Amino acid sequence: MTDHSTESEPTALDLDAIIAAQWAEPARFPEREYARAEAFWLERRRQDKRLLAIRTRAAELVESWTGRVPRDVGSFGIQLNLQTSDLDLGIGFPVNYREQLMAALAPHTAFKGERATRFETTRLVFAFTVDGIEIDLSALTEEDFAVACRMLDEIDAQMSRPERIAHTWVKHLLRSSGRSEDYAAWKLVTYARFCPEFNWVPIREGAAS
């Protein structure tokens, strides 16, 4: 269990240098700093079983509403989450079926808006709740969804556990110190590293994922 008293200790990390490098190298963490980071990350993992069950239920609902099999496209799916209060799912959908998709989801979700993605495409974002957890559902173009799935597969295969721990800790430090712009940009570092073809633009919504 995390010793929460250590979370408020000053960090030994040079956050500006890490941000400039666009990556957190766990081997460069002082021993005590890495221990704090690992304890923090393990505390997040204590909720994995519950969130996985909720995610499964949410995915089943989305498939029943849309006929499309969703994928976790958020930080929980790659074990980089800070909080356990929301989940992010994504589906691919033909652009010319937009009206049908909106109609299918309208009875079950709240429409949060249309947001820019890579190049000149957009995604539609919907929200619903399962067992007290908010689920954000993004409907991407089929091409964007395919690229996102390849990127997530790449992260799963190549990002080590120590790297996930280090990245999550830096994200926590930036958020807890009120560095909102750096935090918003840091959330995208992993995706940009493994999928440079996306035009990753920080979205400052105050989300804690």
Backbone as numpy.savetxt, mean C-alpha at the origin, in Angstrom:
# Nx Ny Nz CAx CAy CAz Cx Cy Cz
6.42 -8.84 21.45 5.57 -7.64 21.45 6.45 -6.39 21.45
5.98 -5.39 20.73 6.75 -4.17 20.63 6.88 -3.46 21.96
8.09 -2.97 22.26 8.28 -2.06 23.38 7.95 -0.67 22.85
6.71 -0.22 23.08 6.25 1.04 22.50 7.06 2.23 23.01
7.74 2.08 24.14 8.51 3.20 24.67 9.67 3.56 23.78
10.15 2.61 22.97 11.29 2.88 22.09 10.88 3.61 20.82
9.59 3.59 20.47 9.15 4.18 19.22 9.33 5.69 19.20
9.32 6.31 20.38 9.44 7.76 20.44 10.88 8.23 20.61
11.83 7.29 20.72 13.23 7.67 20.83 13.69 8.34 19.53
14.63 9.27 19.63 15.18 9.87 18.41 15.82 8.78 17.53
15.66 8.94 16.24 16.24 7.95 15.33 17.72 8.23 15.10
18.47 7.16 14.87 19.88 7.30 14.52 20.08 7.39 13.01
18.98 7.32 12.27 19.08 7.33 10.82 19.15 8.75 10.26
19.85 8.88 9.16 19.87 10.13 8.40 18.74 10.03 7.37
17.56 10.49 7.75 16.40 10.32 6.88 16.56 11.07 5.56
17.19 12.23 5.60 17.38 12.98 4.36 18.24 12.20 3.37
19.27 11.55 3.87 20.15 10.76 3.00 19.40 9.55 2.43
18.56 8.93 3.25 17.78 7.78 2.80 16.80 8.20 1.72
16.14 9.33 1.94 15.20 9.84 0.95 15.92 10.14 -0.36
17.09 10.75 -0.27 17.86 11.07 -1.47 18.27 9.81 -2.23
18.57 8.75 -1.48 18.98 7.49 -2.10 17.79 6.72 -2.66
16.59 7.08 -2.22 15.35 6.42 -2.67 15.32 4.94 -2.30
15.98 4.60 -1.21 15.93 3.22 -0.73 16.52 3.17 0.68
16.00 2.26 1.51 16.52 2.07 2.86 17.29 0.77 2.91
18.60 0.87 3.09 19.46 -0.31 3.13 19.55 -0.82 4.57
18.95 -1.98 4.87 18.96 -2.46 6.25 20.35 -2.69 6.81
21.31 -3.04 5.96 22.67 -3.29 6.42 23.32 -2.02 6.98
22.80 -0.86 6.62 23.35 0.40 7.10 22.66 0.91 8.36
21.67 0.19 8.84 21.01 0.57 10.08 21.90 0.20 11.27
22.08 1.09 12.24 22.72 0.67 13.49 21.93 -0.48 14.11
22.62 -1.32 14.86 21.99 -2.53 15.40 20.73 -2.23 16.20
20.80 -1.23 17.08 19.63 -0.92 17.89 18.49 -0.37 17.03
18.84 0.43 16.04 17.81 1.01 15.17 17.09 -0.09 14.40
17.85 -1.05 13.92 17.21 -2.15 13.19 16.33 -2.98 14.11
16.77 -3.17 15.35 15.96 -3.92 16.32 14.63 -3.21 16.56
14.65 -1.88 16.65 13.41 -1.11 16.82 12.52 -1.27 15.58
13.15 -1.21 14.41 12.40 -1.35 13.17 11.75 -2.73 13.07
12.50 -3.75 13.43 11.97 -5.11 13.34 10.82 -5.32 14.32
10.96 -4.80 15.53 9.89 -4.93 16.52 8.61 -4.24 16.04
8.78 -3.08 15.44 7.63 -2.34 14.91 6.95 -3.13 13.80
7.73 -3.67 12.90 7.19 -4.43 11.77 6.49 -5.70 12.25
7.08 -6.40 13.21 6.47 -7.62 13.75 5.15 -7.33 14.45
5.05 -6.16 15.06 3.79 -5.77 15.69 2.69 -5.65 14.64
3.02 -5.13 13.46 2.04 -5.05 12.38 1.61 -6.45 11.92
2.53 -7.37 11.93 2.25 -8.71 11.43 1.30 -9.49 12.36
1.15 -9.04 13.59 0.25 -9.73 14.52 -1.20 -9.68 14.04
-1.52 -8.72 13.17 -2.88 -8.59 12.66 -3.07 -9.26 11.29
-2.03 -9.91 10.79 -2.11 -10.46 9.44 -3.24 -11.48 9.27
-3.39 -12.38 10.20 -4.39 -13.44 10.06 -5.79 -12.84 9.93
-6.09 -11.87 10.79 -7.41 -11.24 10.75 -7.61 -10.48 9.44
-6.60 -9.72 9.03 -6.74 -8.93 7.81 -6.81 -9.82 6.57
-6.10 -10.92 6.58 -6.17 -11.85 5.45 -7.58 -12.41 5.30
-8.21 -12.73 6.42 -9.57 -13.25 6.37 -10.53 -12.19 5.84
-10.36 -10.96 6.29 -11.22 -9.87 5.81 -10.97 -9.60 4.33
-9.71 -9.65 3.94 -9.39 -9.43 2.53 -10.01 -10.50 1.64
-9.98 -11.73 2.10 -10.60 -12.82 1.34 -12.08 -12.58 1.16
-12.75 -12.18 2.24 -14.19 -11.90 2.16 -14.46 -10.72 1.23
-13.66 -9.67 1.33 -13.84 -8.50 0.47 -13.62 -8.87 -1.00
-12.63 -9.69 -1.28 -12.35 -10.11 -2.65 -13.51 -10.92 -3.22
-14.08 -11.77 -2.39 -15.23 -12.57 -2.83 -16.42 -11.66 -3.18
-16.62 -10.62 -2.37 -17.71 -9.68 -2.65 -17.48 -8.96 -3.97
-16.25 -8.47 -4.16 -15.94 -7.74 -5.40 -16.14 -8.63 -6.62
-15.71 -9.87 -6.52 -15.88 -10.79 -7.65 -17.36 -11.04 -7.93
-18.15 -11.17 -6.87 -19.58 -11.40 -7.07 -20.28 -10.20 -7.68
-19.79 -8.99 -7.39 -20.40 -7.77 -7.92 -19.97 -7.46 -9.34
-18.70 -7.76 -9.65 -18.13 -7.30 -10.93 -17.76 -8.42 -11.90
-17.64 -9.64 -11.39 -17.16 -10.73 -12.23 -15.67 -10.72 -12.43
-14.98 -9.83 -11.75 -13.53 -9.71 -11.87 -12.85 -10.14 -10.58
-11.74 -10.85 -10.70 -10.98 -11.29 -9.53 -10.03 -10.18 -9.12
-10.18 -9.63 -7.91 -9.31 -8.53 -7.49 -7.98 -9.01 -6.92
-7.07 -8.06 -6.79 -5.77 -8.32 -6.16 -5.49 -7.22 -5.15
-4.81 -7.59 -4.09 -4.36 -6.60 -3.12 -3.30 -5.73 -3.79
-3.60 -4.45 -3.92 -2.66 -3.53 -4.56 -2.14 -2.49 -3.57
-2.33 -2.73 -2.29 -1.91 -1.79 -1.27 -0.69 -2.26 -0.50
-0.38 -1.52 0.56 0.83 -1.81 1.34 0.70 -3.09 2.15
-0.52 -3.47 2.53 -0.67 -4.71 3.30 -0.24 -5.93 2.49
-0.56 -5.92 1.21 -0.24 -7.07 0.37 1.24 -7.34 0.24
2.06 -6.31 0.42 3.52 -6.49 0.35 4.17 -6.26 1.72
3.35 -6.27 2.76 3.82 -6.20 4.16 4.62 -4.93 4.45
4.08 -3.81 3.97 4.70 -2.51 4.24 3.72 -1.58 4.95
2.66 -2.13 5.49 1.61 -1.29 6.09 1.99 -0.80 7.47
1.52 0.41 7.78 1.68 0.97 9.12 0.48 0.65 9.99
-0.71 0.79 9.43 -1.93 0.61 10.19 -2.64 -0.66 9.77
-3.71 -0.97 10.47 -4.53 -2.14 10.15 -5.97 -1.70 9.97
-6.17 -0.47 9.49 -7.52 0.09 9.42 -8.10 0.09 8.01
-7.30 -0.24 7.00 -7.85 -0.27 5.65 -7.07 -1.24 4.77
-7.70 -1.61 3.66 -7.10 -2.50 2.68 -7.37 -1.92 1.30
-6.52 -2.27 0.34 -6.66 -1.76 -1.02 -6.70 -2.93 -2.00
-7.79 -3.00 -2.76 -7.93 -4.01 -3.79 -7.99 -3.32 -5.15
-7.59 -4.05 -6.18 -7.65 -3.52 -7.53 -8.21 -4.55 -8.49
-8.88 -4.08 -9.52 -9.34 -4.94 -10.61 -9.02 -4.26 -11.93
-8.91 -5.07 -12.97 -8.81 -4.52 -14.32 -10.17 -4.53 -14.97
-10.47 -3.47 -15.74 -11.79 -3.39 -16.36 -11.69 -2.63 -17.67
-12.38 -3.12 -18.71 -12.35 -2.40 -19.99 -12.94 -1.01 -19.84
-12.29 -0.02 -20.42 -12.73 1.37 -20.28 -14.14 1.56 -20.81
-14.49 0.86 -21.88 -15.80 1.05 -22.48 -16.93 0.39 -21.68
-16.58 -0.29 -20.57 -17.59 -0.87 -19.68 -17.73 -0.06 -18.40
-17.25 1.16 -18.43 -17.27 1.99 -17.23 -18.67 2.15 -16.64
-19.66 2.46 -17.47 -21.01 2.69 -16.96 -21.58 1.43 -16.32
-21.32 0.28 -16.93 -21.79 -0.98 -16.35 -21.13 -1.25 -15.00
-19.84 -0.93 -14.90 -19.13 -1.13 -13.64 -19.70 -0.22 -12.56
-19.91 1.03 -12.89 -20.48 1.98 -11.93 -21.84 1.50 -11.44
-22.64 0.99 -12.36 -23.97 0.52 -11.99 -23.90 -0.72 -11.10
-22.95 -1.61 -11.40 -22.82 -2.84 -10.63 -22.36 -2.57 -9.20
-21.51 -1.56 -9.03 -20.96 -1.28 -7.71 -21.78 -0.29 -6.89
-22.64 0.46 -7.55 -23.40 1.51 -6.87 -24.20 1.01 -5.66
-24.84 -0.17 -5.70 -25.62 -0.60 -4.54 -24.77 -1.04 -3.34
-23.49 -1.25 -3.57 -22.65 -1.88 -2.55 -21.52 -0.98 -2.04
-21.17 0.06 -2.78 -19.98 0.86 -2.45 -20.29 2.35 -2.55
-19.37 3.14 -2.01 -19.40 4.59 -2.19 -18.35 4.95 -3.23
-18.70 5.77 -4.19 -17.75 6.19 -5.22 -16.90 7.33 -4.68
-15.57 7.15 -4.68 -14.67 8.15 -4.12 -14.07 9.08 -5.17
-14.23 8.71 -6.44 -13.75 9.61 -7.48 -12.88 8.92 -8.51
-12.46 9.72 -9.48 -11.59 9.27 -10.56 -10.22 9.90 -10.36
-9.18 9.08 -10.37 -7.84 9.57 -10.07 -6.87 9.20 -11.17
-5.90 10.06 -11.37 -4.90 9.83 -12.42 -3.98 8.68 -12.04
-3.54 7.94 -13.05 -2.54 6.89 -12.83 -1.37 7.18 -13.75
-0.84 6.17 -14.43 0.33 6.39 -15.29 -0.11 6.98 -16.62
0.81 7.67 -17.25 0.56 8.31 -18.53 -0.73 9.14 -18.46
-1.71 8.86 -19.32 -2.93 9.65 -19.31 -4.15 8.82 -18.91
-3.94 7.71 -18.25 -5.06 6.86 -17.82 -5.54 7.30 -16.44
-6.70 6.79 -16.07 -7.26 7.06 -14.76 -7.77 5.76 -14.15
-8.04 5.83 -12.86 -8.68 4.70 -12.17 -9.89 5.23 -11.42
-10.90 4.39 -11.30 -12.08 4.72 -10.52 -11.91 4.10 -9.14
-12.22 4.86 -8.10 -12.00 4.38 -6.74 -13.34 4.32 -6.00
-13.58 3.16 -5.40 -14.79 2.91 -4.65 -14.41 2.48 -3.24
-15.33 2.56 -2.30 -15.05 2.15 -0.92 -16.24 1.40 -0.35
-15.92 0.40 0.47 -16.93 -0.30 1.24 -16.26 -0.84 2.49
-17.04 -1.40 3.40 -16.50 -1.83 4.69 -16.83 -3.30 4.94
-15.84 -4.02 5.45 -16.03 -5.41 5.86 -15.50 -5.57 7.27
-16.35 -5.95 8.20 -15.95 -6.16 9.60 -15.17 -4.98 10.17
-15.62 -3.78 9.87 -15.01 -2.59 10.42 -13.76 -2.11 9.71
-13.36 -2.80 8.66 -12.18 -2.41 7.89 -12.63 -1.80 6.58
-12.14 -0.57 6.28 -12.50 0.06 5.02 -11.70 -0.56 3.88
-12.40 -0.88 2.82 -11.77 -1.45 1.63 -11.85 -0.42 0.52
-10.72 -0.02 -0.02 -10.69 0.83 -1.21 -10.52 -0.07 -2.42
-11.40 0.08 -3.39 -11.34 -0.71 -4.61 -11.02 0.20 -5.78
-9.91 -0.07 -6.46 -9.52 0.70 -7.64 -9.81 -0.12 -8.89
-10.54 0.48 -9.81 -10.77 -0.14 -11.12 -9.83 0.51 -12.11
-8.81 -0.24 -12.52 -7.81 0.26 -13.45 -8.09 -0.22 -14.86
-7.46 0.39 -15.84 -7.53 -0.17 -17.18 -6.92 -1.57 -17.12
-7.33 -2.41 -18.05 -6.79 -3.77 -18.05 -5.28 -3.78 -18.22
-4.76 -2.87 -19.03 -3.31 -2.79 -19.23 -2.61 -2.39 -17.94
-3.13 -1.35 -17.26 -2.52 -0.90 -16.01 -2.58 -1.99 -14.94
-3.69 -2.69 -14.89 -3.83 -3.75 -13.88 -2.82 -4.87 -14.14
-2.62 -5.22 -15.39 -1.65 -6.26 -15.72 -0.24 -5.84 -15.31
0.11 -4.57 -15.58 1.43 -4.08 -15.20 1.56 -4.05 -13.68
0.52 -3.61 -12.98 0.56 -3.58 -11.52 0.76 -4.98 -10.94
0.09 -5.97 -11.52 0.25 -7.34 -11.03 1.67 -7.85 -11.24
2.26 -7.52 -12.39 3.65 -7.93 -12.63 4.58 -7.25 -11.64
4.32 -5.98 -11.35 5.14 -5.25 -10.38 5.05 -5.90 -9.00
3.83 -6.21 -8.57 3.65 -6.80 -7.25 4.30 -8.18 -7.17
4.23 -8.94 -8.25 4.92 -10.24 -8.29 6.43 -10.04 -8.13
6.95 -9.00 -8.78 8.38 -8.70 -8.70 8.78 -8.33 -7.27
7.96 -7.51 -6.62 8.24 -7.14 -5.23 8.22 -8.37 -4.34
7.20 -9.21 -4.51 7.10 -10.43 -3.70 8.34 -11.30 -3.85
8.86 -11.37 -5.06 9.99 -12.25 -5.34 11.32 -11.66 -4.92
11.47 -10.34 -5.00 12.79 -9.75 -4.86 13.01 -8.93 -3.58
11.97 -8.41 -2.98 12.18 -7.56 -1.80 12.31 -8.45 -0.56
13.44 -8.34 0.11 13.71 -9.20 1.26 12.95 -8.73 2.50
12.84 -9.62 3.46 12.20 -9.24 4.73 12.94 -8.07 5.39
14.28 -8.09 5.50 14.96 -6.92 6.08 14.66 -5.62 5.33
14.54 -5.68 4.01 14.21 -4.48 3.25 12.81 -3.99 3.57
11.88 -4.92 3.73 10.51 -4.54 4.10 10.49 -3.88 5.49
11.26 -4.45 6.40 11.35 -3.90 7.75 11.92 -2.48 7.70
13.00 -2.31 6.98 13.66 -1.01 6.91 12.76 0.03 6.25
12.12 -0.35 5.15 11.25 0.58 4.44 10.08 1.02 5.32
9.46 0.06 6.00 8.31 0.36 6.85 8.70 1.28 8.00
9.88 1.05 8.56 10.33 1.89 9.68 10.57 3.33 9.23
11.19 3.50 8.07 11.40 4.85 7.55 10.05 5.53 7.29
9.11 4.79 6.75 7.78 5.34 6.51 7.14 5.80 7.82
7.28 4.97 8.86 6.76 5.32 10.18 7.42 6.58 10.73
8.74 6.66 10.61 9.47 7.82 11.13 9.05 9.10 10.41
8.87 9.02 9.12 8.46 10.21 8.36 7.05 10.64 8.74
6.18 9.70 8.88 4.80 10.04 9.22 4.70 10.58 10.64
5.36 9.93 11.59 5.25 10.33 12.99 5.93 11.67 13.26
6.87 12.06 12.39 7.55 13.34 12.57 6.87 14.46 11.78
5.75 14.16 11.14 4.98 15.18 10.45 5.54 15.59 9.10
6.41 14.79 8.53 6.99 15.12 7.22 6.06 14.58 6.13
4.93 15.22 5.96 3.85 14.67 5.14 4.24 14.53 3.67
4.96 15.50 3.12 5.34 15.40 1.72 6.34 14.28 1.50
7.33 14.18 2.38 8.30 13.10 2.27 7.63 11.74 2.48
6.68 11.70 3.41 5.94 10.46 3.67 5.16 10.03 2.44
4.45 10.97 1.81 3.66 10.65 0.63 4.55 10.13 -0.50
5.71 10.73 -0.66 6.64 10.29 -1.70 7.27 8.94 -1.34
7.60 8.74 -0.07 8.26 7.50 0.35 7.35 6.29 0.16
6.05 6.47 0.30 5.12 5.35 0.11 5.22 4.77 -1.29
5.71 5.57 -2.24 5.78 5.13 -3.63 7.16 4.60 -4.03
8.13 4.70 -3.14 9.51 4.33 -3.49 9.61 2.89 -3.96
8.99 1.98 -3.24 9.07 0.56 -3.60 8.45 0.31 -4.97
7.28 0.90 -5.20 6.61 0.69 -6.48 7.45 1.25 -7.63
8.00 2.44 -7.43 8.81 3.06 -8.48 10.07 2.24 -8.76
10.63 1.64 -7.72 11.86 0.86 -7.88 11.61 -0.38 -8.73
10.47 -1.01 -8.52 10.18 -2.25 -9.22 9.32 -2.05 -10.46
8.84 -0.84 -10.67 8.00 -0.58 -11.84 8.23 0.85 -12.32
9.39 1.14 -12.89 9.70 2.51 -13.29 8.83 3.01 -14.43
8.10 2.12 -15.14 7.28 2.58 -16.25 6.05 3.36 -15.79
5.68 3.24 -14.52 4.58 4.03 -14.00 5.04 5.44 -13.69
4.14 6.38 -13.87 4.41 7.77 -13.49 3.90 7.95 -12.06
4.78 7.70 -11.10 4.35 7.68 -9.69 4.31 9.10 -9.15
3.11 9.58 -8.87 2.90 10.91 -8.32 2.30 10.79 -6.93
2.95 11.36 -5.91 2.42 11.24 -4.54 1.01 11.83 -4.43
0.15 11.12 -3.69 -1.19 11.61 -3.39 -1.27 11.85 -1.90
-1.46 13.10 -1.51 -1.45 13.45 -0.10 -2.87 13.47 0.45
-3.30 12.29 0.92 -4.66 12.17 1.40 -4.71 11.93 2.91
-3.56 11.88 3.55 -3.53 11.58 4.96 -3.74 10.11 5.27
-3.66 9.25 4.24 -3.86 7.83 4.46 -2.72 7.26 5.27
-3.03 6.24 6.07 -2.02 5.66 6.95 -1.65 4.27 6.53
-1.81 3.92 5.28 -1.51 2.57 4.85 -0.02 2.33 4.74
